[in-house]
Amino acid sequence: MLLRLAPDFELRRDVVPWLVQRGCAAALDTSENSSALYVVNVERNGKIIYTWKGNQRNTHIGLYDLQTKQNEHLYMFEKNLHIISCSINNERTLLAVSFCQYTEEEKASQLLQSVSKYLTLLIEIHPINNVRVLKAVDSCVRVQFLYPVEVRSASRESRLLLVSEDKYIEQFDIHVVAEEEHKVVIQKSGQLPRAKVVDDLVWAQWDMMEQRLFYIVPKESKSTLRCVQFYPEENFNSILESHLDIAVNDTQLKLVNFGYDYCQDQGVASKSLNLQVFTSKAGGLCVCCSLVSDIPHEIIYSIYFLHKGYNKTFTVSLERTESHQLKEVAFMNLGYYVAAYLPGQFLHLLNVQHPDMLCYSLFLTGEDARIGMLQNCSIRSPWVSTVLDCKAGSLYSVSISDSALLQFLQKSKRDCERLAALHCALLYFQHTEDLERQIIRWISENLSTCHSFDPIQEFIIASLYCRMCPETQNLDKLLPYTSLHDWIGVVPGVICATDIISLPVLEFQNSKGFWEKLNANLESVKYAEPHLHYHSNMLRREWRSLSEEREERRTTAYLRNILENAKKVLSHLDTWDSEARLVPLFEEEDFQQQLLMGLMVAQLKDHLMRHLQYVGKKKIDQIVLDYVANLLNLVHRIMKEVWRRYQLHSCIFCFDERGSAGEFAVFHIMSRILEAANAMCMPLPPGFHTLHLGLGVRCLPLHTLLHYIDNGILQLTETCVRKLLKDLDDTEQNEKLKFSIVMRLPEALGQKVRQYWNHPINANLIARKYVKLLLEKLGNRQCSRPIPERLSIPVEFLPLNYLTNMLAEIENQGVHPYEKQDHVNARFVEETALKHTLTLLGLKYS
């Protein structure tokens, strides 16, 4: 089971024993068909209100505190009533109750035509004192006290919402005063002040945590969703309006989270729309709606991602099942996900923050989709990551199980499931070292089984996104969260249709929190959000341009600034990891990688400065350094885990031995890391290419090694080549290896490292290169100076004499391509030529 339930409250566990102690035998009847004990409401401060029937069939109201785990008796009616709705104010001095006075059968038998069916009362309970009638009507009424969002001292006033089945909502203002012996009573004896909040609604939902009222009013062929925000200063404002293409049955009002009268809700649910609104801390706003299908065994539901400007309609074909088992889809708010759940069939976790591609949403069936014993027809989601089973009277915290998610990731065979599970593990959970280790292990084992995405790229980009975005508001709209540009795959068993919808209209001033974040999301949609994300196209072009410049041109102020950026990144990284590094990285300079680091810092800084001017340059500088340093650290983290797994040691540069199976596995993983880095134009830790080449020399046959070098998979580095030339003896096989490497060295690198191979073949190469460079630099210039003194070796070979004399003259003119190697000169060329000639003739040189 992917979703994990943790019971916060259960009637059987938390209330029944307390009632038994009070001598209430009727409370023992907690069967599904019993109406003796059930939950009526859950308040914002964690207080659960419930009702039960006493031994004399009196009707009691009690309260359970989730914080203190204590029960409290609030009020008793000395008759058998059916409580419909109940709410207690924040100060626990007033109780609002709505109940049905009789059934239709009782009305017919007792001729109660003149008595109102529903009664709504306001009761003073500190202590129990006066009772005031708010409504006596034949239409059902729900009640809900408003709660302050911020904790404050005891207030002298309370506000109560009254929701009528006649499709209107009004607010009562109730002022109280404290009398002798701490008695709290309602101040005014006349009618309470009231204000109409909304008229002509057909659906309403209460958001208790943020004190918001969502409601729908019919408008021509469409429906209009609106939201009223209630404030502590006794006022309320209509703050949102959005047009939805949803057909709403306007014959009966449907209410969500205005108390939990299970029996009555069931009657309404069969005739009205199954619709819920969910919000997230990141400014997500979703409307979830279950639709009617004309095809048997087919379920249709829509999710309106209002913060993204589109709607996705999902059609799921079920396995054959009995028609009476088909129940409507239940929706749950998990914050980062919205869950669509049909017991025994499927669980669909829809990514709220990144809903554009289906591969970031999890569609589960079978045992993975089971959520305990929840019955969907009675599920409510009163706040984020919480589920109330009204029928059983149980409140659960619901979360995604990290262990179950990892098991699902390991056993998944489809790329869409793997990608969704991988992103869930990286973005939903807080990063822990153990979770990261298990993900890296899965990646190292499945590099060749993922066909439509690169798991290394996804790990690095998603991890960076998760680590960096909480630092600064709106950073999530500017940094990439995936390496994929689109997804052309399908999720088996699910058909998805996407429709563009109009963006909601917001009207607010100086509002913080959710509304500010929602507005930022809507603004990013207007400016084509995908284009706001940082990408590496320009970085790749600039890096290639700078890399191809001749060395003497690499002294500009621009280049010095780029390399200074790289130094800042590496020094920043050094402060994070003071321990001795297990993997031999960050132990040498790598000009190309430092160039790429510095360029990434510069371009990412420019990108953020364009869109986050209000953050400030100093903060952006820190964000950019953290981003690039985290990137390098993630590569090092992958290397460290695979190093541990295959039990490698740091001293792997012993080229006289062949590599082990573990070294070959690490080499393969490093090749995939390099492939991912090249695709994303991402810098690698200095020393990566040296380590990669060292493993390649140990693990690959010569022809394969040279093929990897020629195709750019392995890069020749000064550290590795110098060690290879110095440490390997000159056996026939090693000479072949060295010669092949030396012939492939870039000119600048060749000048530095060829001197470490004291061998005639190498001397011949150096001499040839020297002559070639001298002649290229000077062209066909004629010698105008006297012939210099002959060299120490008497040779009567006129072509060689002429060449050495010309080279000596050129050297006297100050041209010397190998300035750092003084021993390479005209005399060196002459000696090398003679040695090579004598060797070819089979003679000895003395």
C-alpha positions in Angstrom: 0.0 0.0 0.0 1.6 3.2 -1.1 -0.6 5.5 1.0 -0.1 5.1 4.8 -2.9 5.8 7.3 -2.1 6.8 10.9 -5.2 7.0 13.1 -5.4 10.4 15.0 -8.9 9.7 16.3 -11.3 6.8 16.4 -14.7 6.7 18.1 -14.2 3.1 19.2 -10.8 3.8 20.7 -11.0 7.3 22.0 -14.7 7.9 22.9 -16.4 4.6 23.6 -14.3 3.7 26.7 -15.0 7.1 28.2 -18.7 6.7 27.6 -18.7 3.3 29.1 -17.1 4.8 32.2 -20.0 7.2 32.3 -22.4 4.3 32.3 -23.8 4.8 28.8 -24.6 1.3 27.4 -26.0 2.7 24.1 -22.5 3.9 23.1 -21.4 0.3 22.8 -23.5 0.0 19.6 -21.0 1.3 17.0 -22.2 -0.8 14.1 -22.4 0.7 10.6 -26.1 1.1 10.7 -26.2 2.6 14.2 -26.9 6.4 14.6 -26.3 6.3 18.3 -22.7 7.6 18.1 -21.2 9.6 15.2 -18.9 12.5 14.4 -20.7 15.8 13.7 -17.9 18.2 13.0 -14.1 18.8 13.1 -13.1 22.3 14.2 -10.0 24.2 13.1 -8.2 23.9 16.4 -8.4 20.1 16.4 -11.6 19.7 18.4 -13.8 16.9 17.2 -17.5 17.2 18.0 -19.6 14.1 18.2 -23.1 13.1 19.4 -24.5 10.0 21.1 -27.8 8.7 22.6 -28.0 8.2 26.3 -29.6 5.3 28.2 -32.9 7.2 28.3 -32.5 8.1 24.6 -31.4 11.6 25.5 -29.2 13.2 22.9 -25.7 14.3 24.1 -23.0 16.3 22.4 -19.4 15.8 23.3 -16.0 17.1 22.3 -12.6 15.3 21.9 -9.4 17.4 21.9 -6.7 16.0 19.6 -4.0 17.8 21.6 -4.9 16.8 25.1 -6.5 13.4 24.1 -9.4 14.3 26.5 -13.2 14.1 26.1 -15.6 16.7 27.4 -19.4 16.7 27.7 -20.8 19.8 26.2 -24.6 19.6 26.2 -27.6 17.3 26.6 -31.1 17.4 25.0 -33.7 15.6 27.1 -35.3 14.0 24.0 -34.3 11.8 21.0 -33.1 14.2 18.3 -31.1 13.8 15.1 -28.2 16.3 15.2 -27.5 17.6 11.8 -24.8 20.2 12.4 -22.9 21.5 15.4 -20.0 24.0 16.0 -18.3 25.5 19.0 -16.5 28.8 19.1 -12.8 29.2 19.6 -13.2 30.3 23.3 -15.5 27.3 24.0 -18.2 29.5 25.4 -20.9 29.2 22.7 -22.4 26.1 21.0 -24.4 26.3 17.8 -26.6 23.3 17.1 -28.9 22.4 14.2 -31.2 19.4 14.5 -34.3 17.7 13.1 -37.2 17.7 15.5 -39.1 14.8 14.0 -39.2 12.4 11.0 -41.8 12.5 8.3 -43.5 9.4 9.9 -43.7 11.2 13.2 -45.1 14.3 11.6 -47.9 12.2 9.9 -48.7 10.3 13.0 -48.7 13.2 15.5 -50.2 15.9 13.3 -47.2 18.2 13.8 -48.0 20.4 10.8 -47.5 23.7 12.8 -44.1 22.7 14.2 -40.9 23.5 12.2 -39.0 20.5 11.1 -35.5 22.0 11.7 -34.4 24.0 14.7 -31.1 26.0 15.0 -30.0 27.0 18.5 -27.3 29.1 20.0 -26.4 27.9 23.5 -24.3 29.5 26.2 -22.1 26.7 27.7 -19.7 28.6 30.0 -21.5 27.6 32.0 -24.7 26.1 30.5 -27.2 29.0 30.6 -29.4 30.7 28.0 -30.6 29.1 24.8 -31.4 31.3 21.8 -33.3 30.2 18.7 -31.6 31.3 15.5 -33.7 29.5 12.9 -37.0 27.5 13.1 -37.6 26.4 9.5 -38.6 23.5 7.3 -35.3 23.6 5.4 -32.1 22.0 6.7 -29.5 24.4 8.2 -25.7 23.9 8.9 -23.7 26.0 11.3 -20.0 26.9 11.5 -18.2 29.2 13.8 -15.3 31.2 12.3 -11.9 30.8 13.9 -9.0 33.2 13.9 -6.1 32.0 11.6 -3.6 33.3 14.1 -3.6 32.4 17.8 -4.8 35.4 19.9 -6.1 36.1 23.3 -9.7 35.3 24.2 -12.1 37.4 22.2 -15.4 39.1 23.3 -17.0 38.4 20.0 -17.7 35.4 17.8 -18.9 35.1 14.2 -21.2 32.2 13.1 -21.9 31.1 9.5 -25.4 29.8 8.9 -25.9 27.8 5.7 -29.4 27.2 4.6 -30.7 24.5 2.3 -32.6 27.4 0.6 -29.3 28.3 -1.0 -28.0 31.2 1.0 -25.3 31.8 3.6 -25.4 34.5 6.3 -23.0 35.6 9.0 -24.1 36.3 12.6 -22.0 38.6 14.8 -22.3 37.6 18.5 -20.9 39.7 21.3 -20.4 38.2 24.7 -19.7 39.7 28.2 -18.3 38.1 31.3 -20.4 38.3 34.4 -19.9 37.2 38.0 -18.0 33.9 38.6 -16.6 33.9 35.1 -20.0 33.4 33.5 -20.0 34.3 29.8 -23.4 35.4 28.3 -24.5 36.9 25.0 -24.5 40.7 25.3 -27.6 41.7 23.4 -31.1 40.4 24.2 -32.6 41.4 20.8 -31.9 40.0 17.4 -28.2 39.3 16.6 -26.6 41.4 13.8 -26.3 39.5 10.6 -25.0 40.0 7.1 -25.8 38.1 3.9 -22.6 36.4 2.6 -23.9 34.8 -0.6 -27.2 34.0 -2.4 -28.3 31.5 -5.0 -25.5 29.1 -4.6 -25.8 25.4 -5.6 -22.6 24.1 -4.0 -20.3 25.2 -1.2 -17.2 24.0 0.6 -15.6 25.3 3.8 -11.9 25.6 4.2 -11.5 25.5 8.0 -7.7 25.9 8.1 -7.6 29.1 6.0 -11.2 30.3 6.8 -12.3 30.4 3.2 -15.7 29.7 1.6 -15.7 28.3 -1.9 -19.1 28.2 -3.6 -20.6 27.8 -7.1 -23.4 29.8 -8.6 -25.1 28.7 -11.9 -24.5 31.1 -14.8 -26.2 30.3 -18.1 -24.8 27.0 -19.4 -21.7 27.2 -17.2 -20.9 27.5 -13.5 -18.9 30.1 -11.7 -16.7 29.3 -8.8 -16.1 32.0 -6.3 -14.3 32.3 -3.0 -14.9 34.5 0.0 -12.0 35.1 2.4 -12.9 35.8 6.0 -10.5 38.0 8.0 -10.0 38.5 11.8 -11.2 42.1 11.5 -14.8 40.9 11.1 -14.9 41.6 7.4 -15.0 39.3 4.4 -14.2 39.8 0.7 -15.0 38.0 -2.5 -11.5 37.3 -3.8 -11.7 34.9 -6.6 -13.9 34.1 -9.6 -13.4 31.3 -12.2 -15.7 30.0 -14.9 -16.0 26.2 -15.0 -17.5 24.1 -17.8 -19.4 22.0 -15.3 -23.1 21.2 -15.4 -24.4 21.6 -11.8 -27.7 20.2 -10.6 -29.3 23.3 -9.1 -32.2 21.5 -7.5 -30.4 20.6 -4.3 -27.6 22.2 -2.4 -24.4 20.2 -1.9 -22.2 21.1 1.1 -18.6 20.0 1.7 -16.9 20.2 5.2 -19.9 21.9 6.8 -20.2 19.2 9.4 -20.6 15.5 8.7 -24.1 14.2 8.9 -23.4 10.9 7.2 -27.0 9.8 6.7 -28.2 13.0 5.2 -25.0 13.5 3.1 -25.6 10.1 1.5 -29.1 11.2 0.4 -27.7 14.4 -1.1 -24.7 12.8 -2.7 -26.8 10.6 -4.9 -28.5 13.6 -6.4 -25.8 16.2 -6.6 -22.3 16.8 -8.0 -19.2 15.1 -6.4 -16.9 18.1 -6.5 -14.2 19.4 -4.1 -11.7 22.2 -4.2 -8.1 21.7 -2.9 -5.3 24.2 -2.3 -1.6 23.8 -1.7 1.0 25.8 0.1 2.8 26.4 -3.2 -0.2 28.3 -4.6 -1.9 25.4 -6.3 -5.7 25.6 -6.8 -7.5 22.5 -8.1 -11.2 21.6 -8.6 -11.8 17.9 -8.6 -15.0 16.6 -10.2 -16.4 13.2 -10.8 -18.4 13.0 -14.0 -21.1 10.6 -15.2 -20.3 8.1 -17.9 -22.8 6.4 -20.2 -20.5 3.4 -20.7 -20.7 0.7 -18.0 -17.5 0.0 -16.1 -16.0 3.3 -17.1 -15.1 6.1 -14.6 -14.6 9.7 -15.7 -13.2 12.5 -13.5 -11.8 15.9 -14.2 -9.1 17.9 -12.4 -9.2 21.7 -13.1 -5.7 23.0 -12.4 -6.8 26.6 -12.1 -3.3 27.8 -11.2 -2.0 26.4 -14.5 -4.9 27.3 -16.8 -6.0 23.9 -18.0 -8.2 21.0 -17.2 -7.4 17.3 -17.5 -10.2 14.8 -17.9 -9.3 11.2 -17.2 -11.2 8.1 -18.4 -10.5 4.8 -16.7 -11.8 1.5 -17.9 -12.3 -0.8 -15.0 -12.0 -4.5 -14.9 -15.3 -6.3 -14.9 -17.1 -5.9 -11.6 -20.5 -6.0 -10.1 -22.5 -2.8 -10.8 -23.4 -2.4 -7.1 -19.7 -2.2 -6.3 -19.2 0.8 -8.5 -19.1 3.9 -6.3 -18.1 7.5 -7.0 -14.5 8.6 -7.0 -13.3 10.0 -3.7 -10.8 12.9 -3.7 -8.1 13.6 -1.1 -5.7 16.5 -0.7 -2.1 15.4 -0.1 -0.6 18.9 -0.7 1.9 18.0 -3.4 -0.6 15.6 -4.9 -4.4 15.3 -5.3 -5.6 11.7 -5.0 -8.5 10.2 -6.9 -9.5 7.0 -5.2 -11.9 4.2 -6.1 -11.5 1.3 -3.6 -10.7 -2.0 -5.2 -9.9 -0.4 -8.5 -7.3 2.4 -8.6 -5.5 5.2 -6.8 -4.4 8.1 -9.0 -1.9 10.5 -7.4 -2.0 13.7 -9.6 1.0 16.0 -9.3 -0.4 19.5 -8.4 2.8 21.5 -8.9 3.8 19.8 -12.2 0.7 18.4 -13.8 1.7 19.1 -17.4 3.1 15.6 -18.1 1.3 12.5 -17.0 4.6 10.8 -16.2 4.8 12.8 -13.0 1.6 11.4 -11.7 1.2 7.9 -10.2 -1.6 5.6 -11.4 -1.8 2.6 -9.2 -3.9 -0.6 -9.2 -4.1 -3.7 -7.2 -2.5 -3.9 -3.8 -0.5 -0.7 -4.4 -3.8 1.2 -4.7 -5.4 -0.1 -1.4 -5.8 2.4 1.4 -6.6 0.4 4.5 -10.3 -0.1 5.0 -11.5 3.3 3.7 -14.9 3.3 2.1 -14.9 6.0 -0.5 -18.6 7.0 -0.2 -17.9 8.4 3.3 -14.4 9.9 2.8 -13.8 13.6 3.5 -10.6 15.6 3.4 -11.1 18.3 6.0 -7.5 19.6 5.6 -4.2 18.7 3.8 -3.0 15.1 4.4 -6.0 14.2 6.5 -8.9 11.9 5.9 -12.2 11.6 7.8 -14.1 8.4 7.4 -17.6 9.7 8.5 -19.1 6.3 8.5 -16.6 4.7 10.9 -16.0 8.0 12.8 -12.2 7.9 12.3 -9.8 10.6 11.5 -6.5 9.6 9.8 -3.3 11.3 8.8 -2.5 10.1 5.3 0.9 10.2 3.8 3.0 8.4 1.1 5.1 5.6 2.6 8.7 6.1 1.6 9.5 2.3 1.9 6.4 1.4 -0.2 7.4 4.0 -2.8 10.9 2.6 -3.1 9.5 -0.9 -3.4 7.2 0.3 -6.1 10.2 2.0 -7.9 12.2 -1.2 -7.7 9.6 -3.5 -9.1 8.2 -1.1 -11.8 8.7 -2.1 -15.4 7.2 0.9 -17.2 9.1 4.2 -17.7 6.1 6.2 -16.7 5.8 4.5 -13.3 9.6 4.7 -12.7 9.7 8.4 -13.6 6.7 9.2 -11.4 8.0 7.3 -8.5 11.5 8.8 -8.9 10.1 12.3 -8.8 7.9 11.5 -5.9 10.8 10.2 -3.9 12.9 13.3 -4.8 10.4 16.1 -4.5 7.8 14.9 -2.1 10.0 13.7 0.7 12.6 15.7 2.7 16.0 14.6 1.6 17.6 12.0 3.9 20.9 10.3 3.4 19.4 6.9 3.6 16.7 7.6 1.0 19.2 9.3 -1.3 21.5 6.2 -1.0 18.7 3.9 -2.0 17.7 6.0 -5.0 21.3 6.1 -6.2 21.6 2.4 -5.9 18.4 1.9 -7.9 19.8 4.3 -10.6 23.1 2.4 -10.8 21.2 -0.8 -11.3 18.7 0.5 -13.9 20.8 2.7 -16.2 20.1 0.4 -19.2 16.5 -0.3 -18.5 15.1 3.2 -18.7 14.5 4.0 -22.3 12.6 7.3 -22.5 14.5 9.2 -19.8 17.9 9.4 -18.2 17.6 8.6 -14.5 20.9 10.4 -13.7 19.7 13.6 -15.4 16.4 13.4 -13.5 18.1 12.7 -10.2 20.4 15.7 -10.5 17.8 18.2 -11.8 15.0 17.1 -9.5 17.4 17.1 -6.5 18.7 20.5 -7.3 15.1 21.8 -7.7 14.1 20.3 -4.3 17.1 21.7 -2.5 17.1 25.2 -4.0 13.4 26.3 -4.5 12.4 26.6 -0.8 15.1 29.2 -0.3 13.4 32.0 -2.4 9.9 32.6 -3.5 9.2 32.1 -7.2 12.5 30.4 -7.7 10.5 27.2 -8.6 9.3 29.0 -11.8 12.9 29.8 -13.0 14.8 26.5 -12.3 14.2 23.3 -14.3 12.6 20.4 -12.5 13.1 17.8 -15.3 15.3 17.1 -18.2 12.3 16.1 -20.4 10.7 18.7 -22.8 7.6 16.6 -23.4 6.2 13.1 -22.8 4.7 11.2 -25.7 4.1 8.0 -23.7 0.8 6.8 -22.3 -0.3 5.5 -18.9 -1.8 2.1 -19.4 -5.5 2.0 -18.6 -5.9 5.8 -18.6 -7.1 8.1 -21.3 -6.3 11.8 -20.7 -7.8 14.8 -22.5 -6.4 18.3 -21.8 -8.4 21.5 -22.4 -7.2 25.1 -22.0 -9.4 27.1 -19.6 -9.6 30.7 -18.7 -7.5 31.8 -15.8 -9.2 32.8 -12.5 -9.7 36.5 -11.7 -8.2 37.5 -8.4 -9.2 40.7 -6.5 -7.1 41.3 -3.4 -4.8 44.0 -1.9 -1.7 43.3 0.1 -2.7 39.7 0.7 0.1 37.4 1.7 0.4 33.6 1.8 -1.7 31.5 -0.5 -3.3 34.3 -2.6 0.1 35.9 -3.3 1.5 32.6 -4.4 -1.5 31.8 -6.5 -1.2 35.2 -8.2 2.5 34.5 -8.9 1.5 31.2 -10.5 -1.1 32.9 -12.7 1.4 35.5 -13.8 3.9 32.9 -14.8 1.2 31.2 -16.9 0.5 34.5 -18.7 4.2 34.8 -19.5 4.5 31.2 -20.8 6.0 29.5 -17.8 8.1 26.8 -19.6 10.2 29.6 -21.2 11.0 31.1 -17.8 13.0 28.0 -16.8 16.7 28.2 -17.1 18.1 26.1 -19.9 21.7 25.4 -21.2 21.4 26.2 -24.9 23.3 29.5 -24.6 25.7 28.1 -22.1 26.7 25.3 -24.5 27.4 27.8 -27.3 29.5 30.1 -25.2 31.5 27.2 -23.6 32.4 25.9 -27.1 33.4 29.3 -28.2 35.7 29.9 -25.3 37.1 26.4 -25.4 38.1 26.8 -29.0 40.0 30.1 -28.5 43.8 30.0 -28.7 45.6 29.9 -25.4 47.2 33.3 -25.9 43.7 34.9 -26.2 42.6 33.5 -22.8 43.7 36.5 -20.8 40.7 38.8 -21.3 39.0 40.4 -18.3 35.8 38.4 -19.2 37.6 35.1 -19.0 39.4 36.0 -15.8 35.9 36.8 -14.3 34.6 33.4 -15.5 37.5 31.5 -13.9 37.1 33.6 -10.7 33.4 32.4 -10.5 34.7 28.8 -10.7 37.1 29.4 -7.8 34.3 30.7 -5.7 32.2 27.6 -6.4 35.0 25.3 -5.5 36.0 27.2 -2.3 32.2 27.2 -1.4 32.1 23.5 -1.9 35.2 22.9 0.3 33.3 24.4 3.3 30.6 21.7 3.0 32.8 18.6 3.1 35.7 18.9 5.5 36.2 15.1 5.7 38.7 13.2 3.6 37.0 12.4 0.3 36.5 8.7 -0.4 36.6 9.3 -4.2 39.7 11.0 -5.6 37.9 14.0 -7.0 38.6 17.8 -6.5 42.3 17.1 -6.3 43.5 18.8 -9.5 42.6 21.7 -11.8 40.5 21.1 -14.9 40.4 24.2 -17.1 37.5 23.0 -19.2 35.3 22.1 -16.3 36.2 25.3 -14.4 35.4 27.3 -17.5 32.0 25.6 -17.7 31.4 26.2 -13.9 32.2 29.9 -14.3 30.0 30.3 -17.3 27.1 28.5 -15.6 27.4 30.9 -12.6 27.5 33.9 -14.9 24.5 32.9 -17.1 22.3 31.6 -14.2 23.0 34.8 -12.4 21.8 36.9 -15.4 18.7 34.7 -15.7 17.7 35.2 -12.1 18.5 38.9 -12.1 16.0 39.4 -15.0 13.1 37.9 -13.0 14.1 38.3 -9.3 15.2 41.9 -9.1 13.5 42.3 -5.8 15.7 39.6 -4.2 18.9 41.6 -4.5 22.3 40.9 -6.1 23.9 39.5 -2.9 21.2 36.9 -2.4 21.2 35.9 -6.1 25.0 35.5 -6.0 24.5 33.1 -3.0 21.7 31.2 -4.8 23.8 30.7 -7.9 26.9 29.5 -6.0 24.7 27.1 -4.0 23.2 25.8 -7.2 26.4 25.0 -9.0 28.1 23.7 -5.8 25.1 21.4 -5.1 25.3 20.2 -8.7 29.0 19.1 -8.3 28.2 17.7 -4.8 25.4 15.5 -6.3 27.8 14.0 -8.8 30.3 13.4 -6.0 27.5 11.8 -4.0 26.7 9.4 -6.8 30.4 8.5 -7.1 30.8 8.0 -3.4 27.9 5.6 -3.2 29.0 3.5 -6.1 32.6 3.6 -4.8 31.3 2.2 -1.5 29.1 -0.4 -3.1 31.9 -1.9 -5.2 34.5 -1.5 -2.5 37.0 0.4 -4.5 40.0 2.3 -3.0 41.4 5.6 -4.0 44.7 4.3 -5.4 43.4 2.9 -8.7 46.2 4.3 -10.9 48.3 1.2 -11.0 48.3 0.5 -14.7 50.3 -2.7 -14.5 47.1 -4.6 -13.4 43.8 -5.2 -15.1 40.7 -3.7 -13.5 38.2 -5.8 -11.4 34.5 -6.4 -12.2 33.7 -3.7 -9.7 36.0 -1.2 -11.4 34.3 -2.0 -14.8 30.9 -1.4 -13.2 32.0 2.0 -11.9 33.6 2.9 -15.2 30.2 2.1 -16.9 28.4 4.3 -14.4 30.9 7.2 -14.9 30.4 6.9 -18.7 26.6 7.4 -18.1 27.3 10.3 -15.8 29.4 11.9 -18.5 26.7 11.3 -21.1 24.1 12.9 -18.8 26.5 15.9 -18.1 27.1 16.4 -21.9 23.4 16.3 -22.6 22.7 19.0 -20.0 25.9 20.9 -20.5 26.7 20.4 -16.9 30.1 20.8 -15.2 31.7 17.8 -13.6 34.0 17.8 -10.5 37.7 18.5 -11.3 39.4 15.1 -11.5 36.4 13.3 -13.0 38.0 12.8 -16.4 41.3 11.7 -14.9 39.5 9.1 -12.8 37.4 8.0 -15.7 40.5 7.6 -18.0 42.4 5.7 -15.3 39.5 3.2 -15.0 39.3 3.0 -18.8 43.0 2.1 -19.1 42.6 -0.6 -16.5 39.3 -2.1 -17.7 39.2 -1.7 -21.5 41.2 -3.5 -24.3 43.4 -1.2 -26.3 41.2 -0.9 -29.4 38.1 -0.1 -27.3 40.1 2.3 -25.2 41.3 4.2 -28.3 37.8 4.1 -29.7 36.4 5.8 -26.5 39.2 8.4 -26.7 38.6 9.1 -30.4 34.8 9.6 -29.8 35.3 11.9 -26.8 34.0 9.5 -24.2 37.4 9.4 -22.5 39.4 12.7 -22.3 43.2 12.7 -22.0 44.2 14.6 -18.9 47.7 15.7 -17.9 47.6 13.9 -14.5 46.6 10.5 -15.9 48.8 10.6 -19.0 51.9 11.7 -17.1 51.4 8.9 -14.6 50.9 6.4 -17.3 54.0 7.5 -19.2 56.2 7.5 -16.1 54.9 4.3 -14.3 54.5 1.8 -17.1 57.7 0.1 -18.3 58.4 -0.2 -22.0 57.3 -3.6 -22.9 56.0 -4.1 -26.4 52.4 -3.9 -25.3 53.0 -0.9 -23.1 54.9 0.8 -25.9 51.9 0.3 -28.2 49.6 1.8 -25.5 51.9 4.8 -24.8 52.5 5.5 -28.5 48.8 5.4 -29.2 48.1 7.8 -26.3 51.0 10.2 -27.3 49.8 10.4 -30.9 46.4 11.5 -29.7 47.5 14.3 -27.3 46.5 17.8 -28.1 49.5 20.0 -28.9 49.5 22.0 -25.7 49.1 18.9 -23.5 51.7 17.0 -25.6 54.3 19.6 -24.9 53.8 19.2 -21.2 53.8 15.4 -20.8 55.9 13.9 -23.7 59.1 14.6 -21.8 58.1 12.0 -19.2 58.5 9.2 -21.7 62.2 8.6 -22.2 62.0 6.5 -25.4 63.3 6.9 -29.0 59.8 6.8 -30.4 58.8 9.7 -28.2 62.0 11.6 -29.0 61.4 11.1 -32.7 57.9 12.5 -32.3 59.1 15.5 -30.3 61.8 16.3 -32.8 59.3 16.1 -35.7 56.8 18.3 -33.9 59.5 20.8 -33.1 60.7 21.1 -36.6 57.2 21.3 -38.0 56.3 24.1 -35.6 59.4 26.1 -36.2 58.9 25.9 -40.0 55.2 26.7 -39.7 56.0 29.8 -37.6 58.8 31.1 -39.8 57.5 30.0 -43.2 60.1 30.0 -46.0 62.3 32.8 -44.5 65.9 32.8 -45.9 68.9 32.6 -43.6 70.7 35.9 -43.6 73.2 35.4 -40.8 76.5 33.6 -40.9 76.4 29.8 -40.4 76.7 29.2 -36.6 79.4 27.0 -35.1 78.9 23.3 -35.8 77.3 21.2 -33.1 79.4 18.9 -31.0 78.7 15.7 -33.0 80.7 15.6 -36.2 78.4 14.5 -39.0 79.1 14.6 -42.7 75.5 14.3 -43.9 74.7 17.5 -45.8 70.8 17.4 -45.6 71.0 17.1 -41.8 73.7 19.7 -41.6 71.6 22.2 -43.6 68.5 21.5 -41.4 70.3 21.8 -38.1 72.1 25.0 -39.2 68.7 26.5 -40.3 67.0 25.5 -37.0 69.9 27.0 -35.0 69.6 30.3 -36.9 65.8 30.4 -36.2 66.4 29.8 -32.5 68.9 32.6 -32.5 66.1 34.9 -33.8 64.1 34.2 -30.6 61.6 31.7 -32.0 61.2 28.7 -29.7 57.8 26.8 -29.7 58.9 24.7 -26.7 59.9 27.5 -24.3 59.3 25.4 -21.2 61.5 22.5 -22.5 65.0 24.0 -22.9 66.5 20.7 -23.9 64.4 20.6 -27.1 66.4 22.5 -29.6 68.4 22.1 -32.9 71.0 19.9 -31.2 68.2 17.7 -29.8 66.7 17.3 -33.3 70.1 16.4 -34.8 70.8 13.8 -32.1 67.3 12.3 -32.4 67.7 12.1 -36.2 71.0 10.3 -36.0 69.7 7.8 -33.4 66.7 7.1 -35.5 68.7 6.6 -38.7 71.2 4.3 -37.0 68.4 2.3 -35.5 66.8 1.8 -38.9 70.3 0.7 -40.3 70.8 -1.7 -37.4 73.9 0.2 -36.1 74.8 1.2 -32.6 75.0 4.8 -31.6 77.9 5.8 -29.3 
